[in-house]
Amino acid sequence: MYKLFVGGLPFSTTNDELQTLFAEHGTVASAVVIMDRETGRSKGFGFVEFENDDEGKAAEKALNGSDLGGRTVTVSEARPKEDRR
């Protein structure tokens, strides 16, 4: 699995829209827009997982810095989740 962090998303972006955007570059295992628990509104970032590393890297290269809904999207390999205390 190759997991990507996607930042700078328009707040109206849905999981389905995120999946559709990245599916043009390969097989997407999951696509999730992170939502604020209290407001239910998008936090403006999400994560996309590809089943194939090469497809994930190609999507990262193709979509990093691209325009989505008037916002510049940042795409990079996701770092492992840090432990919260």
SULVEN-V528127 format. One record per backbone hydrogen bond with DSSP energy under -0.5 kcal/mol. NH is the residue of the N-H (numbers start at 1). CO is the residue of the C=O. If there is no record, write none. Layout:
nh = (NH/NH)
co = (CO/CO)
This chain:
nh = (2/3/4/5/6/7/7/8/9/13/18/19/20/21/22/23/24/25/26/28/29/29/30/32/34/34/36/40/42/43/46/47/48/49/50/51/56/57/58/59/60/61/62/63/64/65/66/68/71/73/73/74/75/76/78)
co = (50/1/48/76/46/5/74/44/44/10/14/15/16/17/18/19/20/22/23/26/27/49/49/47/32/45/41/36/11/34/6/32/4/30/2/27/52/53/54/55/56/57/58/59/60/73/63/71/68/66/71/7/73/5/3)
